[in-house]
Amino acid sequence: MAPPQRSRTSTLACAFLTLLNDRLSESLIFPLLPFLLAGFSSDGRILGLLAGSYALAQFSFTPLIGALSDHLGRRPVIAGCVGGSVLGLGLFALTLSIDWSSIPWAAGSALPLGLLFLGRLVDGVSGGTAATASAALADITPPEKRAKAFGLIGVAFGLGFILGPAMGGLLGRINVILPLMIAVGIAVLNLVLVLAVLPETHPPEARLPLPRRRDLQPFSQLARVFSNPQVRRLCAAFFLFFLGFSGFTAVLVLYFKQAFDWGPGLAGAAFLVVGLVATVVQGGLIGPLVKRFGEWRLSLAGLGFVIAGCLLVALADRGNATTLVFNGVGLLALGTGLVTPCLRSLVSRRLDDSGQGAALGSLQGLQSLAGFIGPPLGGLAFETISWRSPLWLGIALMLGVVALVAGGLPNRSVKSG
């Protein structure tokens, strides 16, 4: 039975703001990290570790958060995760606001860096909000409409891509700490809204007992989902997609700078195109497209767009860079906007309703693991092989994803459209 319209609207609003907050907490901080760390360390290895600590913590704890949402319900878990985001962002902002040189016993010590890592780790631990919000969307949406509902994830991703770097760049000119304060304020607003209006979407009769402790370890959780023949290929495709995507996007701005001598203006405009296209596709087009073509065909088409986009960006030179790169990143955004909600929906539809939280938590865990492994691999290829090699590596991985998805031709129980 469909939930009342008011309850559904409240759930959609809370899920959207939760997903947006999750994305903003990352997109606001990441472009500013070199400037924020200037007073503590200029070591690139420290920067890389701090940037990757969020994804590592998210990967480690997402299975537990997904299982808790199946056991306790979505509302308390989302509230706890958003509260953790408030604490993590707040600690990060507070640490950067303190003049540590004026504190004799702390000046020159590792304490400030330790607190920064702790803030990022706390925020990453609470990063299971995306999986739990996705499970709440699955609770209130019939299976055949879940790809459209999961498009909210892409809208939040796109808006975060637009708002995060833009807010960070503009407000950072006034005060480099100001964007962090705005991020904390958004997280507090998110928490108030969740506590005030979010209904419980997972009824008590559908609750599951907590798995054994060993089954809550992230690799055990992933092993279990990969042991399910219904979703094994799709989960592998999901992981490889984000491994390739995070690998080449991590060095994309550096590639623009080295290959084309682009400054932050052109590079920022390219990411603005990505955000706008992803928002339009997943916010307005994904529902009608799924209705007409089905998730399986759209996944393959989206992968084709991603491969074409990577080719255009990799083949660009200084003479045609503006045309090829902007068309290329537009295709990348279009393809990603189709692939991610459709793959999530295909996995969700192949499982029964009782385990949606754990299953979608596993997908979030796969994305986090790929987000932790992909950027160092992309950076290593960039430095040791060639500037364009992360894009060629991404194309190779996308071809592997095509093979996995194509081999998962929908059976009678999971129609293609």
Secondary structure, DSSP 8 states (H G I E B T S, - for coil): ----HHHHHHHHHHHHHHHHHHHHHHHTTGGGHHHHTTTT---HHHHHHHHHHHHHHHHHHHHHHHHHHHHH-HHHHHHHHHHHHHHHHHHHHHHHHS-GGG-TTTTTSSHHHHHHHHHHHHHHHGGGHHHHHHHHHHHTS-GGGHHHHHHHHHHHHHHHHHHHHHHHHHHHHH-TTHHHHHHHHHHHHHHHHHHHH----S-GGG------GGGGSHHHHHHHHHT-TTTHHHHHHHHHHHHHHHHHHHTHHHHHHHHH---HHHHHHHHHHHHHHHHHIIIIIHHHHHHHH-HHHHHHHHHHHHHHHHHHHHH--TTTHHHHHHHHHHHHHHHHHHHHHHHHHHHHHTS-GGGHHHHHHHHHHHHHHHHHHHHHHHHHHHHHT-TTHHHHHHHHHHHHHHHHHHHT---TTS---
